[in-house]
């Protein structure tokens, strides 16, 4: 799975997404997809997404039936974790408070 932490110039770990095919780290979500295989999966089965950059997705002949654009995937993730806009705003305030 392409969820990683990348250290910035100050040594802070920053969450990033990396292409599972070529290893490129996301800088712009355009063209990126989250894909998974659930052809024969039963309800309750855990399936793991793979992340693909635009280049690797195009090389593979485009997004498959079990894939979504990366921005949709992130919205689904936040929604399924019950992170409300208020909770995100509060987390942002706490983050800015610790960064100062």
Backbone bond lengths (Angstrom), bond angles and torsions (degrees), N, CA, C in turn:
res aa  C-N    CA-C-N  psi(-1)  N-CA   C-N-CA  omega(-1)  CA-C   N-CA-C  phi
1 X - - - 1.452 - - 1.514 108.69 -
2 X 1.305 116.68 139.20 1.447 122.06 -171.50 1.506 117.21 -83.77
3 X 1.347 118.94 11.42 1.456 119.50 177.69 1.523 108.91 -80.34
4 X 1.328 115.90 119.59 1.464 121.59 -175.17 1.528 109.58 -134.28
5 X 1.306 115.40 171.84 1.468 122.03 167.84 1.521 106.25 -116.23
6 X 1.327 116.47 135.20 1.455 122.17 177.41 1.523 107.39 -120.45
7 X 1.326 116.59 129.83 1.462 120.50 -179.63 1.513 110.24 -77.87
8 X 1.342 115.53 133.55 1.461 119.74 176.82 1.529 109.73 -87.19
9 X 1.337 116.41 -174.61 1.462 121.59 -175.92 1.525 112.78 -61.23
10 X 1.337 117.11 -25.01 1.456 121.08 -178.67 1.525 112.44 -96.50
11 X 1.338 116.87 4.65 1.457 120.75 178.83 1.509 115.35 85.70
12 X 1.343 117.65 7.99 1.458 121.17 177.88 1.524 109.82 -82.03
13 X 1.321 116.40 135.41 1.462 121.42 177.76 1.528 109.30 -78.82
14 X 1.314 116.18 123.36 1.464 121.92 179.99 1.528 108.39 -115.20
15 X 1.347 117.52 128.19 1.464 119.17 178.43 1.524 110.43 -68.30
16 X 1.307 115.29 136.64 1.471 122.66 179.66 1.518 108.89 -141.75
17 X 1.310 116.11 168.13 1.458 121.48 173.49 1.519 107.32 -118.85
18 X 1.327 114.49 135.97 1.456 122.11 -176.60 1.523 108.80 -118.38
19 X 1.316 117.48 139.92 1.462 122.16 176.96 1.524 108.88 -63.20
20 X 1.325 116.59 127.77 1.458 121.00 179.89 1.531 112.41 -72.56
21 X 1.320 116.98 -15.60 1.462 120.76 179.12 1.529 112.71 -88.31
22 X 1.342 116.42 -56.36 1.469 120.16 -172.75 1.529 114.29 -107.25
23 X 1.339 117.80 -12.71 1.457 120.99 178.33 1.521 115.23 87.77
24 X 1.340 117.76 0.34 1.459 121.11 179.08 1.529 109.36 -63.30
25 X 1.336 116.78 140.07 1.466 122.10 178.17 1.519 108.58 -92.84
26 X 1.313 116.52 136.09 1.460 122.09 -176.72 1.525 110.99 -63.32
27 X 1.300 115.47 133.73 1.454 122.37 172.08 1.523 109.69 -122.41
28 X 1.324 116.41 -27.23 1.458 123.42 178.78 1.528 106.70 -144.48
29 X 1.332 117.59 125.93 1.464 120.83 -173.01 1.526 114.43 -73.30
30 X 1.322 118.59 -8.98 1.464 120.83 -178.25 1.522 110.85 -58.49
31 X 1.314 115.68 123.97 1.458 121.26 177.25 1.519 114.66 88.93
32 X 1.313 117.95 -11.65 1.463 121.03 179.45 1.522 109.62 -79.10
33 X 1.342 116.69 145.49 1.460 120.97 176.71 1.519 110.65 -133.31
34 X 1.311 114.71 155.05 1.464 122.68 168.15 1.529 105.06 -106.66
35 X 1.315 116.92 127.61 1.468 121.51 -177.43 1.522 109.42 -128.29
36 X 1.315 116.07 154.04 1.458 120.74 179.01 1.513 108.96 -152.19
37 X 1.332 115.74 158.99 1.455 122.02 178.87 1.518 108.15 -109.72
38 X 1.313 116.31 116.09 1.462 119.84 177.45 1.525 110.76 -137.47
39 X 1.322 115.66 30.06 1.462 120.74 -177.05 1.521 112.58 -54.97
40 X 1.333 117.07 -45.11 1.465 120.00 -176.46 1.526 112.01 -114.80
41 X 1.315 117.79 16.81 1.460 121.11 -177.06 1.522 111.36 -77.90
42 X 1.317 114.86 143.47 1.467 121.60 176.93 1.532 107.93 -95.17
43 X 1.341 117.76 157.19 1.470 120.09 177.20 1.525 110.79 -53.32
44 X 1.320 115.85 137.25 1.456 122.01 -178.43 1.519 113.87 92.70
45 X 1.322 117.24 -11.53 1.457 121.50 178.23 1.526 109.60 -69.85
46 X 1.319 117.12 137.90 1.459 121.61 176.56 1.523 108.45 -87.39
47 X 1.316 116.23 124.81 1.464 121.39 174.81 1.523 107.27 -119.09
48 X 1.313 116.70 143.40 1.457 121.54 -177.23 1.518 109.86 -104.40
49 X 1.342 115.90 131.60 1.465 118.17 178.46 1.521 111.49 -76.49
50 X 1.301 114.55 155.53 1.459 120.20 167.20 1.517 105.57 -118.04
51 X 1.309 116.00 150.70 1.456 121.37 -178.50 1.510 108.33 -112.82
52 X 1.336 115.60 134.72 1.463 120.61 -177.45 1.518 110.24 -130.50
53 X 1.332 114.72 134.43 1.459 120.23 175.72 1.532 109.12 -75.42
54 X 1.304 115.95 170.61 1.466 121.10 -179.41 1.532 111.42 -57.67
55 X 1.320 117.09 -43.77 1.459 120.70 -177.79 1.534 111.38 -62.16
56 X 1.329 117.34 -49.07 1.469 120.86 -177.84 1.522 111.48 -69.26
57 X 1.323 117.09 -34.89 1.451 120.81 178.25 1.521 110.10 -66.11
58 X 1.321 117.53 -43.48 1.461 122.07 178.61 1.524 110.62 -64.78
59 X 1.336 115.79 -41.31 1.465 121.08 179.29 1.532 110.62 -61.16
60 X 1.328 116.93 -32.40 1.457 122.52 -178.63 1.526 111.08 -87.41
61 X 1.284 118.22 11.16 1.464 124.68 178.39 1.525 113.00 77.12
62 X 1.307 117.08 28.44 1.457 120.51 172.98 1.511 114.53 91.06
63 X 1.309 113.38 175.13 1.461 121.25 -176.40 1.517 110.55 -66.63
64 X 1.303 115.45 137.36 1.453 121.39 177.81 1.521 111.49 -83.28
65 X 1.342 116.46 -179.25 1.463 120.10 -178.26 1.529 113.22 -66.06
66 X 1.320 117.53 -25.82 1.461 121.86 179.03 1.513 109.78 -106.45
67 X 1.323 115.89 62.90 1.461 120.32 177.75 1.515 108.99 -149.69
68 X 1.320 114.71 154.55 1.464 120.88 177.55 1.522 107.74 -140.02
69 X 1.336 116.72 153.85 1.462 118.98 173.45 1.525 109.59 -57.77
70 X 1.310 116.55 149.98 1.457 121.46 -175.69 1.532 112.72 -58.13
71 X 1.337 118.03 -39.09 1.467 118.73 -179.89 1.531 111.20 -64.92
72 X 1.337 118.44 -35.85 1.464 121.31 176.04 1.524 110.33 -66.02
73 X 1.321 116.18 -42.39 1.465 120.24 179.20 1.528 110.54 -58.45
74 X 1.333 117.04 -44.74 1.458 120.37 -178.51 1.531 111.25 -65.12
75 X 1.330 117.39 -38.70 1.464 120.09 176.47 1.529 111.03 -64.58
76 X 1.337 116.95 -42.77 1.464 120.51 177.14 1.518 110.19 -60.96
77 X 1.312 116.89 -42.23 1.458 121.53 -179.85 1.529 110.84 -61.02
78 X 1.318 116.81 -50.24 1.463 120.40 179.78 1.526 111.18 -61.00
79 X 1.335 116.69 -41.09 1.455 120.86 179.85 1.528 110.89 -64.80
80 X 1.322 118.00 -43.02 1.464 121.41 -178.20 1.517 112.62 -71.73
81 X 1.310 117.21 -18.61 1.464 121.12 177.05 1.527 110.68 -92.35
82 X 1.337 116.34 1.51 1.465 122.68 -179.18 1.522 112.31 59.41
83 X 1.323 116.50 36.12 1.461 120.54 174.40 1.523 108.14 -86.89
84 X 1.296 115.58 103.96 1.458 121.13 -179.22 1.524 109.76 -78.85
85 X 1.337 117.45 161.77 1.464 118.83 175.92 1.531 111.73 -55.35
86 X 1.346 117.53 -37.78 1.464 120.21 178.39 1.521 111.87 -62.11
87 X 1.341 116.42 -41.31 1.465 120.33 179.22 1.523 110.59 -66.03
88 X 1.318 116.71 -38.06 1.467 120.28 178.32 1.527 110.96 -67.53
89 X 1.324 117.00 -40.85 1.463 120.35 177.97 1.524 110.46 -62.61
90 X 1.330 117.02 -43.71 1.462 121.08 178.88 1.528 110.59 -62.70
91 X 1.332 117.18 -42.87 1.463 120.70 177.94 1.524 110.50 -61.94
92 X 1.340 116.80 -39.12 1.461 120.78 177.12 1.509 112.38 -63.10
93 X 1.336 116.05 -41.88 1.469 119.54 178.03 1.532 110.46 -63.75
94 X 1.342 117.11 -43.04 1.470 119.84 179.27 1.518 110.63 -65.03
95 X 1.317 117.20 -38.47 1.465 121.17 179.22 1.521 110.18 -64.04
96 X 1.325 116.93 -45.47 1.467 119.99 179.62 1.519 111.08 -66.53
97 X 1.331 117.03 -32.84 1.460 120.83 177.95 1.512 112.79 -66.56
98 X 1.337 117.71 -34.90 1.464 121.00 179.64 1.515 111.93 -82.67
99 X 1.333 117.14 -19.85 1.465 120.46 -178.42 1.517 112.37 -81.45
100 X 1.321 117.04 -17.62 1.467 119.37 -176.34 1.505 111.87 -83.52
